[in-house]
Amino acid sequence: MREYTVREYDMEDYDIGRDNMTVADIIARLESIDRGWLPDYNYTGKEDDYEAYLNHVAMWKAIEALKDKLKETDNGQ
């Protein structure tokens, strides 16, 4: 026998998720995006490799900036 739960979301759920997302929630989601989810880079010197590298740098800097903001506000909002 198999038993499982199915979750379905309405547009209202999407709105609530967007409107109620805290800085702490954003940090957790960004940190959970593994390197494999973004295009990989290998320092080949080619344009697409360089752009992929910059995407990783931007993600890291966004996470760090949000962590700094969280420290300043100290409440996760």
PDB file as gemmi writes it, atoms N, CA and C in Angstrom:
CRYST1    1.000    1.000    1.000  90.00  90.00  90.00 P 1                      
ATOM      1  N   MET A   1       0.844  -1.177   0.000  1.00  0.00           N  
ATOM      2  CA  MET A   1       0.000   0.000   0.000  1.00  0.00           C  
ATOM      3  C   MET A   1       0.889   1.240   0.000  1.00  0.00           C  
ATOM      4  N   ARG A   2       0.492   2.217  -0.748  1.00  0.00           N  
ATOM      5  CA  ARG A   2       1.184   3.502  -0.756  1.00  0.00           C  
ATOM      6  C   ARG A   2       0.209   4.592  -0.344  1.00  0.00           C  
ATOM      7  N   GLU A   3       0.730   5.479   0.459  1.00  0.00           N  
ATOM      8  CA  GLU A   3      -0.087   6.607   0.895  1.00  0.00           C  
ATOM      9  C   GLU A   3       0.774   7.844   0.825  1.00  0.00           C  
ATOM     10  N   TYR A   4       0.242   8.909   0.287  1.00  0.00           N  
ATOM     11  CA  TYR A   4       1.003  10.145   0.188  1.00  0.00           C  
ATOM     12  C   TYR A   4       0.070  11.341   0.176  1.00  0.00           C  
ATOM     13  N   THR A   5       0.654  12.485   0.427  1.00  0.00           N  
ATOM     14  CA  THR A   5      -0.086  13.742   0.463  1.00  0.00           C  
ATOM     15  C   THR A   5       0.277  14.573  -0.755  1.00  0.00           C  
ATOM     16  N   VAL A   6      -0.713  15.177  -1.339  1.00  0.00           N  
ATOM     17  CA  VAL A   6      -0.491  16.059  -2.482  1.00  0.00           C  
ATOM     18  C   VAL A   6      -0.856  17.479  -2.062  1.00  0.00           C  
ATOM     19  N   ARG A   7       0.067  18.394  -2.291  1.00  0.00           N  
ATOM     20  CA  ARG A   7      -0.210  19.803  -2.002  1.00  0.00           C  
ATOM     21  C   ARG A   7      -0.452  20.524  -3.307  1.00  0.00           C  
ATOM     22  N   GLU A   8      -1.489  21.319  -3.323  1.00  0.00           N  
ATOM     23  CA  GLU A   8      -1.773  22.159  -4.474  1.00  0.00           C  
ATOM     24  C   GLU A   8      -1.906  23.588  -3.977  1.00  0.00           C  
ATOM     25  N   TYR A   9      -1.366  24.513  -4.753  1.00  0.00           N  
ATOM     26  CA  TYR A   9      -1.338  25.909  -4.340  1.00  0.00           C  
ATOM     27  C   TYR A   9      -2.198  26.755  -5.266  1.00  0.00           C  
ATOM     28  N   ASP A  10      -2.920  27.694  -4.666  1.00  0.00           N  
ATOM     29  CA  ASP A  10      -3.726  28.658  -5.416  1.00  0.00           C  
ATOM     30  C   ASP A  10      -2.918  29.940  -5.594  1.00  0.00           C  
ATOM     31  N   MET A  11      -3.388  30.822  -6.445  1.00  0.00           N  
ATOM     32  CA  MET A  11      -2.695  32.097  -6.658  1.00  0.00           C  
ATOM     33  C   MET A  11      -2.541  32.871  -5.353  1.00  0.00           C  
ATOM     34  N   GLU A  12      -3.503  32.764  -4.474  1.00  0.00           N  
ATOM     35  CA  GLU A  12      -3.427  33.435  -3.174  1.00  0.00           C  
ATOM     36  C   GLU A  12      -2.203  32.947  -2.387  1.00  0.00           C  
ATOM     37  N   ASP A  13      -1.912  31.651  -2.482  1.00  0.00           N  
ATOM     38  CA  ASP A  13      -0.743  31.093  -1.796  1.00  0.00           C  
ATOM     39  C   ASP A  13       0.543  31.695  -2.348  1.00  0.00           C  
ATOM     40  N   TYR A  14       0.607  31.867  -3.659  1.00  0.00           N  
ATOM     41  CA  TYR A  14       1.783  32.480  -4.281  1.00  0.00           C  
ATOM     42  C   TYR A  14       1.963  33.910  -3.777  1.00  0.00           C  
ATOM     43  N   ASP A  15       0.863  34.647  -3.715  1.00  0.00           N  
ATOM     44  CA  ASP A  15       0.924  36.032  -3.224  1.00  0.00           C  
ATOM     45  C   ASP A  15       1.386  36.086  -1.770  1.00  0.00           C  
ATOM     46  N   ILE A  16       0.853  35.201  -0.952  1.00  0.00           N  
ATOM     47  CA  ILE A  16       1.222  35.161   0.463  1.00  0.00           C  
ATOM     48  C   ILE A  16       2.705  34.797   0.602  1.00  0.00           C  
ATOM     49  N   GLY A  17       3.163  33.808  -0.171  1.00  0.00           N  
ATOM     50  CA  GLY A  17       4.562  33.414  -0.128  1.00  0.00           C  
ATOM     51  C   GLY A  17       5.485  34.559  -0.492  1.00  0.00           C  
ATOM     52  N   ARG A  18       5.113  35.307  -1.520  1.00  0.00           N  
ATOM     53  CA  ARG A  18       5.933  36.446  -1.954  1.00  0.00           C  
ATOM     54  C   ARG A  18       5.898  37.562  -0.912  1.00  0.00           C  
ATOM     55  N   ASP A  19       4.727  37.905  -0.452  1.00  0.00           N  
ATOM     56  CA  ASP A  19       4.578  39.055   0.438  1.00  0.00           C  
ATOM     57  C   ASP A  19       5.105  38.815   1.841  1.00  0.00           C  
ATOM     58  N   ASN A  20       5.154  37.568   2.278  1.00  0.00           N  
ATOM     59  CA  ASN A  20       5.568  37.267   3.650  1.00  0.00           C  
ATOM     60  C   ASN A  20       6.995  36.742   3.753  1.00  0.00           C  
ATOM     61  N   MET A  21       7.734  36.739   2.653  1.00  0.00           N  
ATOM     62  CA  MET A  21       9.100  36.224   2.676  1.00  0.00           C  
ATOM     63  C   MET A  21      10.009  37.214   3.403  1.00  0.00           C  
ATOM     64  N   THR A  22      10.700  36.719   4.415  1.00  0.00           N  
ATOM     65  CA  THR A  22      11.600  37.566   5.192  1.00  0.00           C  
ATOM     66  C   THR A  22      13.012  37.503   4.612  1.00  0.00           C  
ATOM     67  N   VAL A  23      13.886  38.358   5.099  1.00  0.00           N  
ATOM     68  CA  VAL A  23      15.287  38.344   4.677  1.00  0.00           C  
ATOM     69  C   VAL A  23      15.903  36.995   5.027  1.00  0.00           C  
ATOM     70  N   ALA A  24      15.583  36.469   6.195  1.00  0.00           N  
ATOM     71  CA  ALA A  24      16.098  35.162   6.603  1.00  0.00           C  
ATOM     72  C   ALA A  24      15.623  34.069   5.645  1.00  0.00           C  
ATOM     73  N   ASP A  25      14.370  34.136   5.204  1.00  0.00           N  
ATOM     74  CA  ASP A  25      13.849  33.165   4.236  1.00  0.00           C  
ATOM     75  C   ASP A  25      14.607  33.255   2.910  1.00  0.00           C  
ATOM     76  N   ILE A  26      14.859  34.470   2.460  1.00  0.00           N  
ATOM     77  CA  ILE A  26      15.574  34.686   1.196  1.00  0.00           C  
ATOM     78  C   ILE A  26      16.982  34.111   1.289  1.00  0.00           C  
ATOM     79  N   ILE A  27      17.674  34.384   2.390  1.00  0.00           N  
ATOM     80  CA  ILE A  27      19.037  33.863   2.578  1.00  0.00           C  
ATOM     81  C   ILE A  27      19.020  32.339   2.519  1.00  0.00           C  
ATOM     82  N   ALA A  28      18.102  31.715   3.232  1.00  0.00           N  
ATOM     83  CA  ALA A  28      18.031  30.251   3.264  1.00  0.00           C  
ATOM     84  C   ALA A  28      17.797  29.689   1.863  1.00  0.00           C  
ATOM     85  N   ARG A  29      16.920  30.318   1.101  1.00  0.00           N  
ATOM     86  CA  ARG A  29      16.644  29.823  -0.259  1.00  0.00           C  
ATOM     87  C   ARG A  29      17.842  30.020  -1.174  1.00  0.00           C  
ATOM     88  N   LEU A  30      18.493  31.163  -1.088  1.00  0.00           N  
ATOM     89  CA  LEU A  30      19.661  31.406  -1.938  1.00  0.00           C  
ATOM     90  C   LEU A  30      20.798  30.460  -1.594  1.00  0.00           C  
ATOM     91  N   GLU A  31      21.001  30.210  -0.295  1.00  0.00           N  
ATOM     92  CA  GLU A  31      22.071  29.306   0.121  1.00  0.00           C  
ATOM     93  C   GLU A  31      21.794  27.859  -0.298  1.00  0.00           C  
ATOM     94  N   SER A  32      20.531  27.512  -0.483  1.00  0.00           N  
ATOM     95  CA  SER A  32      20.195  26.138  -0.860  1.00  0.00           C  
ATOM     96  C   SER A  32      20.383  25.879  -2.353  1.00  0.00           C  
ATOM     97  N   ILE A  33      20.635  26.929  -3.121  1.00  0.00           N  
ATOM     98  CA  ILE A  33      20.869  26.750  -4.558  1.00  0.00           C  
ATOM     99  C   ILE A  33      22.308  26.283  -4.738  1.00  0.00           C  
ATOM    100  N   ASP A  34      22.461  25.015  -5.020  1.00  0.00           N  
ATOM    101  CA  ASP A  34      23.786  24.429  -5.191  1.00  0.00           C  
ATOM    102  C   ASP A  34      24.435  24.928  -6.473  1.00  0.00           C  
ATOM    103  N   ARG A  35      25.754  24.786  -6.515  1.00  0.00           N  
ATOM    104  CA  ARG A  35      26.504  25.213  -7.692  1.00  0.00           C  
ATOM    105  C   ARG A  35      25.940  24.589  -8.960  1.00  0.00           C  
ATOM    106  N   GLY A  36      25.485  23.368  -8.921  1.00  0.00           N  
ATOM    107  CA  GLY A  36      24.940  22.690 -10.087  1.00  0.00           C  
ATOM    108  C   GLY A  36      23.669  23.306 -10.638  1.00  0.00           C  
ATOM    109  N   TRP A  37      22.988  24.117  -9.854  1.00  0.00           N  
ATOM    110  CA  TRP A  37      21.753  24.740 -10.316  1.00  0.00           C  
ATOM    111  C   TRP A  37      22.038  25.934 -11.206  1.00  0.00           C  
ATOM    112  N   LEU A  38      23.172  26.536 -11.015  1.00  0.00           N  
ATOM    113  CA  LEU A  38      23.614  27.621 -11.889  1.00  0.00           C  
ATOM    114  C   LEU A  38      24.600  27.031 -12.887  1.00  0.00           C  
ATOM    115  N   PRO A  39      24.683  27.612 -14.072  1.00  0.00           N  
ATOM    116  CA  PRO A  39      25.676  27.092 -15.018  1.00  0.00           C  
ATOM    117  C   PRO A  39      27.072  27.094 -14.393  1.00  0.00           C  
ATOM    118  N   ASP A  40      27.800  26.040 -14.625  1.00  0.00           N  
ATOM    119  CA  ASP A  40      29.120  25.871 -14.051  1.00  0.00           C  
ATOM    120  C   ASP A  40      30.142  26.752 -14.775  1.00  0.00           C  
ATOM    121  N   TYR A  41      31.261  26.994 -14.134  1.00  0.00           N  
ATOM    122  CA  TYR A  41      32.364  27.727 -14.760  1.00  0.00           C  
ATOM    123  C   TYR A  41      33.661  26.980 -14.482  1.00  0.00           C  
ATOM    124  N   ASN A  42      34.619  27.145 -15.370  1.00  0.00           N  
ATOM    125  CA  ASN A  42      35.887  26.421 -15.249  1.00  0.00           C  
ATOM    126  C   ASN A  42      37.098  27.276 -15.585  1.00  0.00           C  
ATOM    127  N   TYR A  43      36.945  28.575 -15.527  1.00  0.00           N  
ATOM    128  CA  TYR A  43      38.034  29.507 -15.831  1.00  0.00           C  
ATOM    129  C   TYR A  43      38.650  29.242 -17.209  1.00  0.00           C  
ATOM    130  N   THR A  44      37.779  29.031 -18.203  1.00  0.00           N  
ATOM    131  CA  THR A  44      38.273  28.757 -19.560  1.00  0.00           C  
ATOM    132  C   THR A  44      38.633  30.031 -20.314  1.00  0.00           C  
ATOM    133  N   GLY A  45      38.148  31.164 -19.839  1.00  0.00           N  
ATOM    134  CA  GLY A  45      38.403  32.428 -20.524  1.00  0.00           C  
ATOM    135  C   GLY A  45      37.377  32.744 -21.597  1.00  0.00           C  
ATOM    136  N   LYS A  46      36.458  31.824 -21.833  1.00  0.00           N  
ATOM    137  CA  LYS A  46      35.423  32.064 -22.842  1.00  0.00           C  
ATOM    138  C   LYS A  46      34.301  32.906 -22.233  1.00  0.00           C  
ATOM    139  N   GLU A  47      33.570  33.599 -23.102  1.00  0.00           N  
ATOM    140  CA  GLU A  47      32.545  34.538 -22.639  1.00  0.00           C  
ATOM    141  C   GLU A  47      31.481  33.871 -21.774  1.00  0.00           C  
ATOM    142  N   ASP A  48      30.956  32.724 -22.210  1.00  0.00           N  
ATOM    143  CA  ASP A  48      29.902  32.077 -21.425  1.00  0.00           C  
ATOM    144  C   ASP A  48      30.416  31.578 -20.077  1.00  0.00           C  
ATOM    145  N   ASP A  49      31.662  31.146 -20.022  1.00  0.00           N  
ATOM    146  CA  ASP A  49      32.271  30.708 -18.769  1.00  0.00           C  
ATOM    147  C   ASP A  49      32.421  31.894 -17.816  1.00  0.00           C  
ATOM    148  N   TYR A  50      32.876  33.016 -18.363  1.00  0.00           N  
ATOM    149  CA  TYR A  50      33.050  34.222 -17.548  1.00  0.00           C  
ATOM    150  C   TYR A  50      31.702  34.707 -17.010  1.00  0.00           C  
ATOM    151  N   GLU A  51      30.666  34.683 -17.852  1.00  0.00           N  
ATOM    152  CA  GLU A  51      29.329  35.103 -17.417  1.00  0.00           C  
ATOM    153  C   GLU A  51      28.796  34.172 -16.333  1.00  0.00           C  
ATOM    154  N   ALA A  52      29.028  32.875 -16.460  1.00  0.00           N  
ATOM    155  CA  ALA A  52      28.595  31.924 -15.437  1.00  0.00           C  
ATOM    156  C   ALA A  52      29.301  32.214 -14.115  1.00  0.00           C  
ATOM    157  N   TYR A  53      30.600  32.510 -14.203  1.00  0.00           N  
ATOM    158  CA  TYR A  53      31.361  32.866 -13.004  1.00  0.00           C  
ATOM    159  C   TYR A  53      30.762  34.096 -12.331  1.00  0.00           C  
ATOM    160  N   LEU A  54      30.456  35.121 -13.132  1.00  0.00           N  
ATOM    161  CA  LEU A  54      29.872  36.342 -12.565  1.00  0.00           C  
ATOM    162  C   LEU A  54      28.517  36.073 -11.924  1.00  0.00           C  
ATOM    163  N   ASN A  55      27.746  35.140 -12.466  1.00  0.00           N  
ATOM    164  CA  ASN A  55      26.467  34.775 -11.837  1.00  0.00           C  
ATOM    165  C   ASN A  55      26.698  34.172 -10.459  1.00  0.00           C  
ATOM    166  N   HIS A  56      27.723  33.353 -10.318  1.00  0.00           N  
ATOM    167  CA  HIS A  56      28.049  32.769  -9.012  1.00  0.00           C  
ATOM    168  C   HIS A  56      28.514  33.858  -8.036  1.00  0.00           C  
ATOM    169  N   VAL A  57      29.336  34.762  -8.523  1.00  0.00           N  
ATOM    170  CA  VAL A  57      29.807  35.863  -7.676  1.00  0.00           C  
ATOM    171  C   VAL A  57      28.622  36.715  -7.228  1.00  0.00           C  
ATOM    172  N   ALA A  58      27.715  37.018  -8.149  1.00  0.00           N  
ATOM    173  CA  ALA A  58      26.540  37.830  -7.807  1.00  0.00           C  
ATOM    174  C   ALA A  58      25.684  37.142  -6.748  1.00  0.00           C  
ATOM    175  N   MET A  59      25.505  35.836  -6.886  1.00  0.00           N  
ATOM    176  CA  MET A  59      24.720  35.084  -5.900  1.00  0.00           C  
ATOM    177  C   MET A  59      25.399  35.154  -4.532  1.00  0.00           C  
ATOM    178  N   TRP A  60      26.706  34.930  -4.490  1.00  0.00           N  
ATOM    179  CA  TRP A  60      27.433  34.981  -3.232  1.00  0.00           C  
ATOM    180  C   TRP A  60      27.337  36.370  -2.601  1.00  0.00           C  
ATOM    181  N   LYS A  61      27.524  37.415  -3.416  1.00  0.00           N  
ATOM    182  CA  LYS A  61      27.470  38.778  -2.881  1.00  0.00           C  
ATOM    183  C   LYS A  61      26.065  39.140  -2.399  1.00  0.00           C  
ATOM    184  N   ALA A  62      25.050  38.655  -3.088  1.00  0.00           N  
ATOM    185  CA  ALA A  62      23.668  38.902  -2.657  1.00  0.00           C  
ATOM    186  C   ALA A  62      23.413  38.253  -1.295  1.00  0.00           C  
ATOM    187  N   ILE A  63      23.891  37.027  -1.131  1.00  0.00           N  
ATOM    188  CA  ILE A  63      23.727  36.335   0.147  1.00  0.00           C  
ATOM    189  C   ILE A  63      24.440  37.102   1.258  1.00  0.00           C  
ATOM    190  N   GLU A  64      25.668  37.526   0.996  1.00  0.00           N  
ATOM    191  CA  GLU A  64      26.430  38.264   2.005  1.00  0.00           C  
ATOM    192  C   GLU A  64      25.754  39.592   2.355  1.00  0.00           C  
ATOM    193  N   ALA A  65      25.248  40.294   1.343  1.00  0.00           N  
ATOM    194  CA  ALA A  65      24.570  41.576   1.596  1.00  0.00           C  
ATOM    195  C   ALA A  65      23.316  41.367   2.428  1.00  0.00           C  
ATOM    196  N   LEU A  66      22.583  40.314   2.136  1.00  0.00           N  
ATOM    197  CA  LEU A  66      21.379  40.036   2.914  1.00  0.00           C  
ATOM    198  C   LEU A  66      21.718  39.622   4.338  1.00  0.00           C  
ATOM    199  N   LYS A  67      22.803  38.872   4.513  1.00  0.00           N  
ATOM    200  CA  LYS A  67      23.225  38.518   5.872  1.00  0.00           C  
ATOM    201  C   LYS A  67      23.591  39.770   6.663  1.00  0.00           C  
ATOM    202  N   ASP A  68      24.279  40.720   6.013  1.00  0.00           N  
ATOM    203  CA  ASP A  68      24.617  41.976   6.677  1.00  0.00           C  
ATOM    204  C   ASP A  68      23.355  42.740   7.060  1.00  0.00           C  
ATOM    205  N   LYS A  69      22.389  42.768   6.137  1.00  0.00           N  
ATOM    206  CA  LYS A  69      21.123  43.456   6.424  1.00  0.00           C  
ATOM    207  C   LYS A  69      20.411  42.788   7.592  1.00  0.00           C  
ATOM    208  N   LEU A  70      20.443  41.463   7.629  1.00  0.00           N  
ATOM    209  CA  LEU A  70      19.798  40.734   8.705  1.00  0.00           C  
ATOM    210  C   LEU A  70      20.445  41.062  10.052  1.00  0.00           C  
ATOM    211  N   LYS A  71      21.772  41.170  10.065  1.00  0.00           N  
ATOM    212  CA  LYS A  71      22.485  41.527  11.289  1.00  0.00           C  
ATOM    213  C   LYS A  71      22.078  42.927  11.753  1.00  0.00           C  
ATOM    214  N   GLU A  72      21.921  43.847  10.790  1.00  0.00           N  
ATOM    215  CA  GLU A  72      21.545  45.230  11.134  1.00  0.00           C  
ATOM    216  C   GLU A  72      20.150  45.297  11.728  1.00  0.00           C  
ATOM    217  N   THR A  73      19.203  44.561  11.124  1.00  0.00           N  
ATOM    218  CA  THR A  73      17.830  44.618  11.598  1.00  0.00           C  
ATOM    219  C   THR A  73      17.602  43.682  12.767  1.00  0.00           C  
ATOM    220  N   ASP A  74      18.380  42.574  12.791  1.00  0.00           N  
ATOM    221  CA  ASP A  74      18.354  41.600  13.885  1.00  0.00           C  
ATOM    222  C   ASP A  74      16.983  40.978  14.134  1.00  0.00           C  
ATOM    223  N   ASN A  75      16.079  41.064  13.140  1.00  0.00           N  
ATOM    224  CA  ASN A  75      14.767  40.434  13.343  1.00  0.00           C  
ATOM    225  C   ASN A  75      14.299  39.635  12.140  1.00  0.00           C  
ATOM    226  N   GLY A  76      15.106  39.525  11.089  1.00  0.00           N  
ATOM    227  CA  GLY A  76      14.753  38.695   9.963  1.00  0.00           C  
ATOM    228  C   GLY A  76      13.764  39.268   9.003  1.00  0.00           C  
ATOM    229  N   GLN A  77      13.336  40.486   9.236  1.00  0.00           N  
ATOM    230  CA  GLN A  77      12.348  41.106   8.354  1.00  0.00           C  
ATOM    231  C   GLN A  77      13.059  41.876   7.290  1.00  0.00           C  
TER     232      GLN A  77                                                      
END                                                                             
